[in-house]
Amino acid sequence: MGVDPLSFATDILVVTVIDAEVFDEIFDGLVSGNVEGTVVRGGSAQGFSFDESTLHRLIADEPMQAAGAAALTLAWQCRSKILSV
């Protein structure tokens, strides 16, 4: 759990690994976006890899709350366990 020290907003930080084909079958077409942005899909739109350069770009250059950056950083640190499932 992460707590913002200024607002006391509390976030539960989780990482979920889902096989790409299963994810597409369940969630394809569910939403195209919301106030936070546009959903990135395969096909005509290109997704992004879970690699160090992408992680750095998302955390350093993209608008992201501290809780999301923390979850991504911890997921990267634990990637060998996460991706071995």
Biopython code that builds the backbone (N, CA, C, O; Angstrom):
import numpy as np
from Bio.PDB.StructureBuilder import StructureBuilder

atoms = [
    (1, "MET", "N", (0.836, -1.166, 0.000)),
    (1, "MET", "CA", (0.000, 0.000, 0.000)),
    (1, "MET", "C", (0.886, 1.236, 0.000)),
    (1, "MET", "O", (1.930, 1.277, 0.651)),
    (2, "GLY", "N", (0.449, 2.229, -0.739)),
    (2, "GLY", "CA", (1.166, 3.489, -0.753)),
    (2, "GLY", "C", (0.248, 4.602, -0.282)),
    (2, "GLY", "O", (-0.917, 4.654, -0.678)),
    (3, "VAL", "N", (0.747, 5.478, 0.544)),
    (3, "VAL", "CA", (-0.043, 6.591, 1.068)),
    (3, "VAL", "C", (0.646, 7.893, 0.689)),
    (3, "VAL", "O", (1.825, 8.089, 0.983)),
    (4, "ASP", "N", (-0.098, 8.787, 0.031)),
    (4, "ASP", "CA", (0.424, 10.101, -0.306)),
    (4, "ASP", "C", (0.501, 10.908, 0.981)),
    (4, "ASP", "O", (-0.524, 11.092, 1.637)),
    (5, "PRO", "N", (1.686, 11.403, 1.371)),
    (5, "PRO", "CA", (1.828, 12.090, 2.651)),
    (5, "PRO", "C", (1.121, 13.440, 2.712)),
    (5, "PRO", "O", (0.857, 13.950, 3.801)),
    (6, "LEU", "N", (0.810, 14.025, 1.554)),
    (6, "LEU", "CA", (0.137, 15.331, 1.569)),
    (6, "LEU", "C", (-1.377, 15.212, 1.599)),
    (6, "LEU", "O", (-2.048, 15.947, 2.323)),
    (7, "SER", "N", (-1.915, 14.291, 0.817)),
    (7, "SER", "CA", (-3.375, 14.183, 0.722)),
    (7, "SER", "C", (-3.934, 13.001, 1.516)),
    (7, "SER", "O", (-5.145, 12.901, 1.712)),
    (8, "PHE", "N", (-3.060, 12.115, 1.970)),
    (8, "PHE", "CA", (-3.441, 10.875, 2.641)),
    (8, "PHE", "C", (-4.229, 9.928, 1.735)),
    (8, "PHE", "O", (-4.858, 8.984, 2.213)),
    (9, "ALA", "N", (-4.190, 10.187, 0.413)),
    (9, "ALA", "CA", (-4.794, 9.248, -0.536)),
    (9, "ALA", "C", (-4.006, 7.945, -0.461)),
    (9, "ALA", "O", (-2.775, 7.949, -0.465)),
    (10, "THR", "N", (-4.727, 6.836, -0.394)),
    (10, "THR", "CA", (-4.089, 5.530, -0.251)),
    (10, "THR", "C", (-4.324, 4.710, -1.505)),
    (10, "THR", "O", (-5.449, 4.625, -1.997)),
    (11, "ASP", "N", (-3.260, 4.106, -2.022)),
    (11, "ASP", "CA", (-3.335, 3.267, -3.207)),
    (11, "ASP", "C", (-2.858, 1.867, -2.850)),
    (11, "ASP", "O", (-1.896, 1.697, -2.102)),
    (12, "ILE", "N", (-3.539, 0.873, -3.393)),
    (12, "ILE", "CA", (-3.070, -0.496, -3.282)),
    (12, "ILE", "C", (-2.331, -0.784, -4.578)),
    (12, "ILE", "O", (-2.922, -0.740, -5.657)),
    (13, "LEU", "N", (-1.043, -1.079, -4.478)),
    (13, "LEU", "CA", (-0.193, -1.261, -5.640)),
    (13, "LEU", "C", (-0.058, -2.746, -5.947)),
    (13, "LEU", "O", (0.411, -3.517, -5.109)),
    (14, "VAL", "N", (-0.469, -3.148, -7.149)),
    (14, "VAL", "CA", (-0.386, -4.553, -7.536)),
    (14, "VAL", "C", (0.146, -4.673, -8.960)),
    (14, "VAL", "O", (0.048, -3.743, -9.760)),
    (15, "VAL", "N", (0.699, -5.819, -9.249)),
    (15, "VAL", "CA", (1.113, -6.161, -10.601)),
    (15, "VAL", "C", (0.422, -7.457, -10.960)),
    (15, "VAL", "O", (0.421, -8.406, -10.176)),
    (16, "THR", "N", (-0.165, -7.499, -12.142)),
    (16, "THR", "CA", (-0.834, -8.695, -12.619)),
    (16, "THR", "C", (-0.224, -9.098, -13.953)),
    (16, "THR", "O", (-0.064, -8.262, -14.843)),
    (17, "VAL", "N", (0.112, -10.357, -14.093)),
    (17, "VAL", "CA", (0.658, -10.868, -15.350)),
    (17, "VAL", "C", (-0.411, -11.741, -15.992)),
    (17, "VAL", "O", (-0.876, -12.715, -15.400)),
    (18, "ILE", "N", (-0.798, -11.369, -17.229)),
    (18, "ILE", "CA", (-1.821, -12.110, -17.959)),
    (18, "ILE", "C", (-1.271, -12.410, -19.350)),
    (18, "ILE", "O", (-0.729, -11.518, -20.003)),
    (19, "ASP", "N", (-1.403, -13.646, -19.809)),
    (19, "ASP", "CA", (-0.993, -14.009, -21.150)),
    (19, "ASP", "C", (-1.686, -13.086, -22.157)),
    (19, "ASP", "O", (-2.875, -12.799, -22.018)),
    (20, "ALA", "N", (-0.952, -12.622, -23.164)),
    (20, "ALA", "CA", (-1.471, -11.636, -24.120)),
    (20, "ALA", "C", (-2.749, -12.108, -24.810)),
    (20, "ALA", "O", (-3.688, -11.328, -24.966)),
    (21, "GLU", "N", (-2.797, -13.363, -25.222)),
    (21, "GLU", "CA", (-3.994, -13.865, -25.906)),
    (21, "GLU", "C", (-5.198, -13.892, -24.982)),
    (21, "GLU", "O", (-6.306, -13.551, -25.395)),
    (22, "VAL", "N", (-4.996, -14.287, -23.752)),
    (22, "VAL", "CA", (-6.081, -14.313, -22.769)),
    (22, "VAL", "C", (-6.553, -12.886, -22.483)),
    (22, "VAL", "O", (-7.755, -12.628, -22.419)),
    (23, "PHE", "N", (-5.610, -11.964, -22.311)),
    (23, "PHE", "CA", (-5.956, -10.571, -22.051)),
    (23, "PHE", "C", (-6.808, -10.011, -23.192)),
    (23, "PHE", "O", (-7.841, -9.386, -22.948)),
    (24, "ASP", "N", (-6.377, -10.233, -24.435)),
    (24, "ASP", "CA", (-7.121, -9.725, -25.588)),
    (24, "ASP", "C", (-8.520, -10.310, -25.660)),
    (24, "ASP", "O", (-9.473, -9.605, -25.989)),
    (25, "GLU", "N", (-8.649, -11.589, -25.356)),
    (25, "GLU", "CA", (-9.954, -12.237, -25.405)),
    (25, "GLU", "C", (-10.910, -11.641, -24.364)),
    (25, "GLU", "O", (-12.094, -11.448, -24.642)),
    (26, "ILE", "N", (-10.400, -11.355, -23.187)),
    (26, "ILE", "CA", (-11.249, -10.853, -22.101)),
    (26, "ILE", "C", (-11.555, -9.366, -22.254)),
    (26, "ILE", "O", (-12.700, -8.946, -22.084)),
    (27, "PHE", "N", (-10.532, -8.566, -22.576)),
    (27, "PHE", "CA", (-10.674, -7.115, -22.478)),
    (27, "PHE", "C", (-10.779, -6.371, -23.806)),
    (27, "PHE", "O", (-11.024, -5.165, -23.803)),
    (28, "ASP", "N", (-10.603, -7.046, -24.938)),
    (28, "ASP", "CA", (-10.631, -6.365, -26.227)),
    (28, "ASP", "C", (-11.951, -5.630, -26.425)),
    (28, "ASP", "O", (-13.025, -6.212, -26.272)),
    (29, "GLY", "N", (-11.863, -4.362, -26.761)),
    (29, "GLY", "CA", (-13.040, -3.564, -27.044)),
    (29, "GLY", "C", (-13.792, -3.069, -25.826)),
    (29, "GLY", "O", (-14.827, -2.418, -25.970)),
    (30, "LEU", "N", (-13.305, -3.356, -24.639)),
    (30, "LEU", "CA", (-14.010, -2.941, -23.427)),
    (30, "LEU", "C", (-14.072, -1.414, -23.317)),
    (30, "LEU", "O", (-15.138, -0.850, -23.074)),
    (31, "VAL", "N", (-12.935, -0.755, -23.496)),
    (31, "VAL", "CA", (-12.872, 0.705, -23.500)),
    (31, "VAL", "C", (-11.802, 1.135, -24.491)),
    (31, "VAL", "O", (-10.896, 0.366, -24.813)),
    (32, "SER", "N", (-11.912, 2.375, -24.975)),
    (32, "SER", "CA", (-10.860, 2.888, -25.853)),
    (32, "SER", "C", (-10.029, 3.957, -25.149)),
    (32, "SER", "O", (-8.944, 4.313, -25.609)),
    (33, "GLY", "N", (-10.539, 4.457, -24.048)),
    (33, "GLY", "CA", (-9.804, 5.454, -23.288)),
    (33, "GLY", "C", (-10.673, 6.049, -22.197)),
    (33, "GLY", "O", (-11.856, 5.735, -22.066)),
    (34, "ASN", "N", (-10.043, 6.925, -21.415)),
    (34, "ASN", "CA", (-10.761, 7.652, -20.377)),
    (34, "ASN", "C", (-10.030, 8.970, -20.138)),
    (34, "ASN", "O", (-9.187, 9.352, -20.950)),
    (35, "VAL", "N", (-10.323, 9.662, -19.066)),
    (35, "VAL", "CA", (-9.704, 10.966, -18.817)),
    (35, "VAL", "C", (-8.195, 10.873, -18.625)),
    (35, "VAL", "O", (-7.492, 11.874, -18.766)),
    (36, "GLU", "N", (-7.685, 9.669, -18.302)),
    (36, "GLU", "CA", (-6.250, 9.496, -18.092)),
    (36, "GLU", "C", (-5.490, 9.237, -19.380)),
    (36, "GLU", "O", (-4.271, 9.400, -19.414)),
    (37, "GLY", "N", (-6.182, 8.836, -20.444)),
    (37, "GLY", "CA", (-5.475, 8.597, -21.700)),
    (37, "GLY", "C", (-6.178, 7.588, -22.583)),
    (37, "GLY", "O", (-7.342, 7.250, -22.370)),
    (38, "THR", "N", (-5.445, 7.113, -23.582)),
    (38, "THR", "CA", (-5.952, 6.178, -24.571)),
    (38, "THR", "C", (-5.371, 4.795, -24.303)),
    (38, "THR", "O", (-4.195, 4.665, -23.962)),
    (39, "VAL", "N", (-6.188, 3.776, -24.458)),
    (39, "VAL", "CA", (-5.735, 2.406, -24.275)),
    (39, "VAL", "C", (-4.859, 2.032, -25.464)),
    (39, "VAL", "O", (-5.257, 2.242, -26.610)),
    (40, "VAL", "N", (-3.676, 1.483, -25.211)),
    (40, "VAL", "CA", (-2.767, 1.055, -26.263)),
    (40, "VAL", "C", (-3.079, -0.392, -26.588)),
    (40, "VAL", "O", (-3.102, -1.242, -25.698)),
    (41, "ARG", "N", (-3.319, -0.675, -27.862)),
    (41, "ARG", "CA", (-3.684, -2.023, -28.290)),
    (41, "ARG", "C", (-2.693, -2.516, -29.342)),
    (41, "ARG", "O", (-1.897, -1.750, -29.886)),
    (42, "GLY", "N", (-2.768, -3.800, -29.603)),
    (42, "GLY", "CA", (-2.011, -4.371, -30.716)),
    (42, "GLY", "C", (-2.671, -3.987, -32.021)),
    (42, "GLY", "O", (-3.567, -3.142, -32.032)),
    (43, "GLY", "N", (-2.256, -4.580, -33.109)),
    (43, "GLY", "CA", (-2.840, -4.257, -34.401)),
    (43, "GLY", "C", (-2.292, -2.949, -34.926)),
    (43, "GLY", "O", (-1.081, -2.800, -35.085)),
    (44, "SER", "N", (-3.175, -1.995, -35.198)),
    (44, "SER", "CA", (-2.734, -0.723, -35.780)),
    (44, "SER", "C", (-1.959, 0.135, -34.782)),
    (44, "SER", "O", (-1.105, 0.926, -35.184)),
    (45, "ALA", "N", (-2.237, -0.006, -33.510)),
    (45, "ALA", "CA", (-1.471, 0.716, -32.481)),
    (45, "ALA", "C", (-0.401, -0.228, -31.950)),
    (45, "ALA", "O", (-0.618, -1.436, -31.855)),
    (46, "GLN", "N", (0.728, 0.318, -31.615)),
    (46, "GLN", "CA", (1.817, -0.527, -31.118)),
    (46, "GLN", "C", (1.891, -0.419, -29.600)),
    (46, "GLN", "O", (1.880, 0.681, -29.049)),
    (47, "GLY", "N", (1.963, -1.543, -28.940)),
    (47, "GLY", "CA", (2.108, -1.567, -27.490)),
    (47, "GLY", "C", (3.530, -1.224, -27.103)),
    (47, "GLY", "O", (4.279, -0.678, -27.914)),
    (48, "PHE", "N", (3.908, -1.531, -25.891)),
    (48, "PHE", "CA", (5.274, -1.267, -25.466)),
    (48, "PHE", "C", (5.801, -2.442, -24.659)),
    (48, "PHE", "O", (5.041, -3.199, -24.054)),
    (49, "SER", "N", (7.111, -2.574, -24.666)),
    (49, "SER", "CA", (7.769, -3.692, -24.001)),
    (49, "SER", "C", (8.025, -3.387, -22.534)),
    (49, "SER", "O", (8.129, -2.229, -22.128)),
    (50, "PHE", "N", (8.122, -4.433, -21.764)),
    (50, "PHE", "CA", (8.503, -4.305, -20.350)),
    (50, "PHE", "C", (10.015, -4.416, -20.300)),
    (50, "PHE", "O", (10.565, -5.468, -19.972)),
    (51, "ASP", "N", (10.685, -3.310, -20.633)),
    (51, "ASP", "CA", (12.145, -3.277, -20.619)),
    (51, "ASP", "C", (12.608, -2.001, -19.924)),
    (51, "ASP", "O", (11.807, -1.115, -19.626)),
    (52, "GLU", "N", (13.912, -1.923, -19.670)),
    (52, "GLU", "CA", (14.445, -0.824, -18.867)),
    (52, "GLU", "C", (14.242, 0.543, -19.519)),
    (52, "GLU", "O", (13.927, 1.508, -18.822)),
    (53, "SER", "N", (14.415, 0.649, -20.830)),
    (53, "SER", "CA", (14.260, 1.954, -21.483)),
    (53, "SER", "C", (12.805, 2.421, -21.458)),
    (53, "SER", "O", (12.535, 3.605, -21.258)),
    (54, "THR", "N", (11.866, 1.491, -21.661)),
    (54, "THR", "CA", (10.444, 1.849, -21.600)),
    (54, "THR", "C", (10.062, 2.253, -20.185)),
    (54, "THR", "O", (9.358, 3.243, -19.983)),
    (55, "LEU", "N", (10.524, 1.489, -19.211)),
    (55, "LEU", "CA", (10.229, 1.797, -17.817)),
    (55, "LEU", "C", (10.744, 3.194, -17.459)),
    (55, "LEU", "O", (10.033, 3.981, -16.833)),
    (56, "HIS", "N", (11.971, 3.495, -17.853)),
    (56, "HIS", "CA", (12.544, 4.813, -17.559)),
    (56, "HIS", "C", (11.733, 5.919, -18.232)),
    (56, "HIS", "O", (11.468, 6.955, -17.621)),
    (57, "ARG", "N", (11.334, 5.703, -19.500)),
    (57, "ARG", "CA", (10.534, 6.712, -20.206)),
    (57, "ARG", "C", (9.202, 6.947, -19.496)),
    (57, "ARG", "O", (8.793, 8.092, -19.305)),
    (58, "LEU", "N", (8.526, 5.866, -19.106)),
    (58, "LEU", "CA", (7.227, 6.008, -18.447)),
    (58, "LEU", "C", (7.347, 6.752, -17.122)),
    (58, "LEU", "O", (6.518, 7.605, -16.806)),
    (59, "ILE", "N", (8.375, 6.427, -16.352)),
    (59, "ILE", "CA", (8.533, 7.034, -15.029)),
    (59, "ILE", "C", (9.064, 8.468, -15.121)),
    (59, "ILE", "O", (8.614, 9.344, -14.382)),
    (60, "ALA", "N", (10.007, 8.704, -16.014)),
    (60, "ALA", "CA", (10.677, 10.013, -16.059)),
    (60, "ALA", "C", (10.010, 11.019, -16.988)),
    (60, "ALA", "O", (10.012, 12.215, -16.697)),
    (61, "ASP", "N", (9.440, 10.558, -18.101)),
    (61, "ASP", "CA", (8.986, 11.489, -19.130)),
    (61, "ASP", "C", (7.479, 11.568, -19.319)),
    (61, "ASP", "O", (6.994, 12.512, -19.942)),
    (62, "GLU", "N", (6.736, 10.618, -18.807)),
    (62, "GLU", "CA", (5.289, 10.588, -18.986)),
    (62, "GLU", "C", (4.594, 11.043, -17.700)),
    (62, "GLU", "O", (5.147, 10.884, -16.612)),
    (63, "PRO", "N", (3.387, 11.609, -17.817)),
    (63, "PRO", "CA", (2.670, 11.996, -16.596)),
    (63, "PRO", "C", (2.214, 10.753, -15.832)),
    (63, "PRO", "O", (1.395, 9.976, -16.323)),
    (64, "MET", "N", (2.746, 10.579, -14.645)),
    (64, "MET", "CA", (2.416, 9.414, -13.836)),
    (64, "MET", "C", (2.469, 9.788, -12.362)),
    (64, "MET", "O", (3.373, 10.498, -11.921)),
    (65, "GLN", "N", (1.489, 9.300, -11.607)),
    (65, "GLN", "CA", (1.490, 9.538, -10.170)),
    (65, "GLN", "C", (2.603, 8.735, -9.516)),
    (65, "GLN", "O", (3.059, 7.730, -10.062)),
    (66, "ALA", "N", (3.033, 9.177, -8.356)),
    (66, "ALA", "CA", (4.123, 8.527, -7.640)),
    (66, "ALA", "C", (3.812, 7.062, -7.334)),
    (66, "ALA", "O", (4.708, 6.220, -7.387)),
    (67, "ALA", "N", (2.565, 6.751, -7.018)),
    (67, "ALA", "CA", (2.200, 5.366, -6.697)),
    (67, "ALA", "C", (2.395, 4.463, -7.913)),
    (67, "ALA", "O", (2.887, 3.343, -7.774)),
    (68, "GLY", "N", (2.021, 4.930, -9.094)),
    (68, "GLY", "CA", (2.213, 4.145, -10.314)),
    (68, "GLY", "C", (3.682, 3.948, -10.618)),
    (68, "GLY", "O", (4.100, 2.856, -11.003)),
    (69, "ALA", "N", (4.471, 5.004, -10.448)),
    (69, "ALA", "CA", (5.918, 4.903, -10.665)),
    (69, "ALA", "C", (6.535, 3.913, -9.684)),
    (69, "ALA", "O", (7.426, 3.148, -10.053)),
    (70, "ALA", "N", (6.070, 3.922, -8.451)),
    (70, "ALA", "CA", (6.586, 2.985, -7.449)),
    (70, "ALA", "C", (6.225, 1.552, -7.822)),
    (70, "ALA", "O", (7.057, 0.655, -7.690)),
    (71, "ALA", "N", (5.002, 1.325, -8.282)),
    (71, "ALA", "CA", (4.582, -0.024, -8.663)),
    (71, "ALA", "C", (5.410, -0.527, -9.839)),
    (71, "ALA", "O", (5.833, -1.683, -9.846)),
    (72, "LEU", "N", (5.644, 0.324, -10.829)),
    (72, "LEU", "CA", (6.466, -0.084, -11.969)),
    (72, "LEU", "C", (7.907, -0.368, -11.556)),
    (72, "LEU", "O", (8.512, -1.336, -12.016)),
    (73, "THR", "N", (8.445, 0.470, -10.698)),
    (73, "THR", "CA", (9.821, 0.273, -10.230)),
    (73, "THR", "C", (9.959, -1.047, -9.476)),
    (73, "THR", "O", (10.911, -1.794, -9.701)),
    (74, "LEU", "N", (9.021, -1.335, -8.590)),
    (74, "LEU", "CA", (9.063, -2.598, -7.846)),
    (74, "LEU", "C", (8.849, -3.795, -8.764)),
    (74, "LEU", "O", (9.478, -4.837, -8.582)),
    (75, "ALA", "N", (7.964, -3.651, -9.752)),
    (75, "ALA", "CA", (7.755, -4.739, -10.714)),
    (75, "ALA", "C", (9.039, -5.007, -11.488)),
    (75, "ALA", "O", (9.381, -6.162, -11.739)),
    (76, "TRP", "N", (9.754, -3.948, -11.870)),
    (76, "TRP", "CA", (11.017, -4.124, -12.596)),
    (76, "TRP", "C", (12.043, -4.825, -11.708)),
    (76, "TRP", "O", (12.767, -5.705, -12.174)),
    (77, "GLN", "N", (12.108, -4.446, -10.450)),
    (77, "GLN", "CA", (13.067, -5.068, -9.538)),
    (77, "GLN", "C", (12.758, -6.552, -9.319)),
    (77, "GLN", "O", (13.666, -7.343, -9.062)),
    (78, "CYS", "N", (11.490, -6.927, -9.420)),
    (78, "CYS", "CA", (11.069, -8.312, -9.186)),
    (78, "CYS", "C", (10.737, -9.039, -10.489)),
    (78, "CYS", "O", (10.080, -10.079, -10.457)),
    (79, "ARG", "N", (11.178, -8.514, -11.630)),
    (79, "ARG", "CA", (10.772, -9.037, -12.935)),
    (79, "ARG", "C", (11.095, -10.516, -13.148)),
    (79, "ARG", "O", (10.330, -11.218, -13.810)),
    (80, "SER", "N", (12.195, -10.994, -12.609)),
    (80, "SER", "CA", (12.527, -12.408, -12.827)),
    (80, "SER", "C", (11.490, -13.319, -12.176)),
    (80, "SER", "O", (11.153, -14.367, -12.728)),
    (81, "LYS", "N", (10.989, -12.933, -11.022)),
    (81, "LYS", "CA", (9.950, -13.731, -10.357)),
    (81, "LYS", "C", (8.603, -13.555, -11.049)),
    (81, "LYS", "O", (7.861, -14.521, -11.229)),
    (82, "ILE", "N", (8.287, -12.314, -11.440)),
    (82, "ILE", "CA", (6.999, -12.029, -12.083)),
    (82, "ILE", "C", (6.877, -12.753, -13.406)),
    (82, "ILE", "O", (5.837, -13.348, -13.689)),
    (83, "LEU", "N", (7.912, -12.717, -14.219)),
    (83, "LEU", "CA", (7.850, -13.281, -15.556)),
    (83, "LEU", "C", (8.116, -14.780, -15.612)),
    (83, "LEU", "O", (7.970, -15.390, -16.671)),
    (84, "SER", "N", (8.500, -15.379, -14.500)),
    (84, "SER", "CA", (8.756, -16.813, -14.487)),
    (84, "SER", "C", (7.498, -17.628, -14.252)),
    (84, "SER", "O", (7.539, -18.857, -14.310)),
    (85, "VAL", "N", (6.405, -16.980, -13.994)),
    (85, "VAL", "CA", (5.139, -17.665, -13.693)),
    (85, "VAL", "C", (4.573, -18.294, -14.940)),
    (85, "VAL", "O", (3.512, -18.915, -14.891)),
]
sb = StructureBuilder()
sb.init_structure("model")
sb.init_model(0)
sb.init_chain("A")
sb.init_seg("    ")
for serial, (resi, resn, name, xyz) in enumerate(atoms, 1):
    if name == "N":
        sb.init_residue(resn, " ", resi, " ")
    sb.init_atom(name, np.array(xyz, "f"), 0.0, 1.0, " ", f" {name:<3s}", serial, name[0])
structure = sb.get_structure()
